[in-house]
């Protein structure tokens, strides 16, 4: 019977990679503790180091984009609510006439 492939969360990968970057324990020990293949730990460590610069380059822009997306969602929700209220009141006014 085939074994299902594990899917690790980004937070778990970051935790393992950070522990590997700190080099307080060996990669083999980290892999043993988390029941992972040592090659996978090496891969996550290399990927974390490679992408670390991106965090500082896009950090500020992504925060602004997230706030903009939240604001846009809020405004779209409000427009929908006002449209619904406007249609309701227009139908009520049409009945009175």
ABEGO torsion letter per residue (X at the ends): XBBBBBBBBAAAAAAAAAAAAAGABBAAAAAAAAGBBAAAAAAAAAAAAAAAAAAAAAAAAAAAAAAAAAAAAAAAAAAAAAAAAAAAAAAAAAAAX
